[in-house]
Amino acid sequence: MQNGPTNGGLGVEFGNGMVAVGGSGGGGGRGKRKAALEEVSLDKAMQQKQRRIIKTRESAARSRERKRAYIGGLESLVTQLEEENARILKEEAELKKARYKQLMENLIPVTEKRRPPRVLRRACSMIWQNLGKMMFNFHSFSTGESEDC
């Protein structure tokens, strides 16, 4: 309980926000009536303040509930996207594996189908071959060229 200075010198202020005003210069009956009117107006202000507090709390509760619902939706979306991402990564790995296998299957026949090394074939019979060598040797001997064979 406090006296006047905090409430503008109107009287005694109680902890619940009500103010009792003393009659300082008026008749006995008039002071009580004035105090009762001020008490009613302060009581009305307190009720409005209490209503605002209650509305604020209810609004905050609704806001928290909306936030919970929003976060729940985001969490379910994250779960769904993670599952889809895992499925796509698995599918990609399988496709890479199949593509690699197909490449290997296509490469192996190419290495197996390689042309055999070139074999020099002789078109002439042995006689013609010997005759050709002798002529080549004679030609290279007379011109001074060396034999490549």
One Martini backbone bead per residue (centre of mass of N, CA, C, O) as a GRO file, in nm:
protein
  149
    1MET     BB    1   0.094   0.037   0.025
    2GLN     BB    2   0.041   0.368  -0.109
    3ASN     BB    3   0.105   0.697  -0.142
    4GLY     BB    4   0.027   0.949  -0.381
    5PRO     BB    5   0.288   0.997  -0.579
    6THR     BB    6   0.217   0.764  -0.800
    7ASN     BB    7  -0.107   0.879  -0.836
    8GLY     BB    8  -0.118   1.203  -0.804
    9GLY     BB    9  -0.257   1.237  -0.510
   10LEU     BB   10  -0.538   1.063  -0.475
   11GLY     BB   11  -0.414   0.832  -0.275
   12VAL     BB   12  -0.456   0.496  -0.230
   13GLU     BB   13  -0.253   0.225  -0.340
   14PHE     BB   14  -0.293  -0.088  -0.453
   15GLY     BB   15  -0.168  -0.387  -0.580
   16ASN     BB   16  -0.436  -0.423  -0.783
   17GLY     BB   17  -0.485  -0.101  -0.890
   18MET     BB   18  -0.629   0.034  -0.667
   19VAL     BB   19  -0.793   0.343  -0.560
   20ALA     BB   20  -0.800   0.545  -0.272
   21VAL     BB   21  -0.989   0.830  -0.202
   22GLY     BB   22  -0.958   1.112  -0.031
   23GLY     BB   23  -1.115   1.365   0.150
   24SER     BB   24  -1.002   1.705   0.066
   25GLY     BB   25  -1.267   1.917   0.133
   26GLY     BB   26  -1.525   1.758   0.172
   27GLY     BB   27  -1.774   1.581   0.213
   28GLY     BB   28  -1.841   1.268   0.321
   29GLY     BB   29  -2.023   1.164   0.079
   30ARG     BB   30  -1.868   1.262  -0.169
   31GLY     BB   31  -1.600   1.104  -0.139
   32LYS     BB   32  -1.717   0.816  -0.170
   33ARG     BB   33  -1.837   0.848  -0.447
   34LYS     BB   34  -1.576   0.925  -0.593
   35ALA     BB   35  -1.423   0.669  -0.514
   36ALA     BB   36  -1.617   0.472  -0.649
   37LEU     BB   37  -1.585   0.578  -0.940
   38GLU     BB   38  -1.279   0.531  -0.962
   39GLU     BB   39  -1.290   0.230  -0.899
   40VAL     BB   40  -1.458   0.150  -1.146
   41SER     BB   41  -1.262   0.262  -1.364
   42LEU     BB   42  -1.021   0.090  -1.272
   43ASP     BB   43  -1.163  -0.181  -1.296
   44LYS     BB   44  -1.218  -0.154  -1.599
   45ALA     BB   45  -0.921  -0.129  -1.684
   46MET     BB   46  -0.838  -0.404  -1.566
   47GLN     BB   47  -1.025  -0.574  -1.742
   48GLN     BB   48  -0.907  -0.485  -2.012
   49LYS     BB   49  -0.623  -0.581  -1.951
   50GLN     BB   50  -0.697  -0.876  -1.905
   51ARG     BB   51  -0.817  -0.923  -2.186
   52ARG     BB   52  -0.558  -0.858  -2.340
   53ILE     BB   53  -0.386  -1.076  -2.213
   54ILE     BB   54  -0.561  -1.314  -2.301
   55LYS     BB   55  -0.552  -1.257  -2.606
   56THR     BB   56  -0.247  -1.273  -2.630
   57ARG     BB   57  -0.219  -1.566  -2.534
   58GLU     BB   58  -0.403  -1.690  -2.751
   59SER     BB   59  -0.243  -1.587  -2.992
   60ALA     BB   60   0.023  -1.727  -2.917
   61ALA     BB   61  -0.093  -2.013  -2.924
   62ARG     BB   62  -0.178  -2.007  -3.219
   63SER     BB   63   0.103  -1.944  -3.330
   64ARG     BB   64   0.241  -2.199  -3.221
   65GLU     BB   65   0.056  -2.398  -3.374
   66ARG     BB   66   0.124  -2.302  -3.658
   67LYS     BB   67   0.426  -2.358  -3.632
   68ARG     BB   68   0.403  -2.662  -3.580
   69ALA     BB   69   0.260  -2.726  -3.846
   70TYR     BB   70   0.476  -2.613  -4.035
   71ILE     BB   71   0.711  -2.786  -3.932
   72GLY     BB   72   0.576  -3.057  -3.988
   73GLY     BB   73   0.558  -3.013  -4.294
   74LEU     BB   74   0.862  -2.978  -4.341
   75GLU     BB   75   0.951  -3.252  -4.229
   76SER     BB   76   0.791  -3.424  -4.431
   77LEU     BB   77   0.928  -3.304  -4.681
   78VAL     BB   78   1.213  -3.388  -4.612
   79THR     BB   79   1.162  -3.689  -4.605
   80GLN     BB   80   1.059  -3.714  -4.893
   81LEU     BB   81   1.315  -3.594  -5.034
   82GLU     BB   82   1.517  -3.799  -4.922
   83GLU     BB   83   1.388  -4.047  -5.052
   84GLU     BB   84   1.403  -3.947  -5.344
   85ASN     BB   85   1.709  -3.906  -5.350
   86ALA     BB   86   1.786  -4.201  -5.290
   87ARG     BB   87   1.642  -4.321  -5.536
   88ILE     BB   88   1.796  -4.160  -5.753
   89LEU     BB   89   2.082  -4.251  -5.675
   90LYS     BB   90   2.031  -4.550  -5.721
   91GLU     BB   91   1.946  -4.527  -6.018
   92GLU     BB   92   2.210  -4.400  -6.115
   93ALA     BB   93   2.397  -4.633  -6.033
   94GLU     BB   94   2.259  -4.846  -6.211
   95LEU     BB   95   2.304  -4.700  -6.482
   96LYS     BB   96   2.611  -4.689  -6.466
   97LYS     BB   97   2.654  -4.992  -6.448
   98ALA     BB   98   2.514  -5.064  -6.717
   99ARG     BB   99   2.691  -4.884  -6.897
  100TYR     BB  100   2.960  -5.019  -6.824
  101LYS     BB  101   2.884  -5.301  -6.914
  102GLN     BB  102   2.826  -5.227  -7.208
  103LEU     BB  103   3.106  -5.119  -7.273
  104MET     BB  104   3.259  -5.380  -7.211
  105GLU     BB  105   3.110  -5.555  -7.422
  106ASN     BB  106   3.203  -5.372  -7.666
  107LEU     BB  107   3.520  -5.388  -7.623
  108ILE     BB  108   3.598  -5.688  -7.629
  109PRO     BB  109   3.539  -5.756  -7.930
  110VAL     BB  110   3.742  -5.557  -8.045
  111THR     BB  111   3.996  -5.699  -7.930
  112GLU     BB  112   3.927  -5.980  -8.067
  113LYS     BB  113   3.896  -5.843  -8.373
  114ARG     BB  114   4.171  -5.821  -8.435
  115ARG     BB  115   4.405  -5.806  -8.648
  116PRO     BB  116   4.627  -5.981  -8.771
  117PRO     BB  117   4.924  -5.999  -8.828
  118ARG     BB  118   5.127  -5.928  -9.081
  119VAL     BB  119   5.193  -6.131  -9.354
  120LEU     BB  120   5.435  -6.218  -9.558
  121ARG     BB  121   5.405  -6.268  -9.900
  122ARG     BB  122   5.483  -6.486 -10.152
  123ALA     BB  123   5.446  -6.480 -10.505
  124CYS     BB  124   5.680  -6.646 -10.561
  125SER     BB  125   5.874  -6.865 -10.633
  126MET     BB  126   6.178  -6.984 -10.558
  127ILE     BB  127   6.308  -6.910 -10.819
  128TRP     BB  128   6.216  -6.617 -10.845
  129GLN     BB  129   6.333  -6.530 -10.581
  130ASN     BB  130   6.628  -6.592 -10.632
  131LEU     BB  131   6.649  -6.422 -10.884
  132GLY     BB  132   6.577  -6.151 -10.749
  133LYS     BB  133   6.813  -6.143 -10.549
  134MET     BB  134   7.037  -6.150 -10.753
  135MET     BB  135   6.956  -5.893 -10.899
  136PHE     BB  136   6.972  -5.710 -10.656
  137ASN     BB  137   7.261  -5.763 -10.582
  138PHE     BB  138   7.377  -5.672 -10.852
  139HIS     BB  139   7.263  -5.388 -10.842
  140SER     BB  140   7.388  -5.302 -10.565
  141PHE     BB  141   7.681  -5.363 -10.647
  142SER     BB  142   7.692  -5.164 -10.893
  143THR     BB  143   7.576  -4.902 -10.719
  144GLY     BB  144   7.637  -4.934 -10.388
  145GLU     BB  145   7.408  -5.063 -10.255
  146SER     BB  146   7.237  -5.189  -9.998
  147GLU     BB  147   7.088  -5.444  -9.838
  148ASP     BB  148   6.771  -5.486  -9.669
  149CYS     BB  149   6.730  -5.807  -9.611
   0.00000   0.00000   0.00000
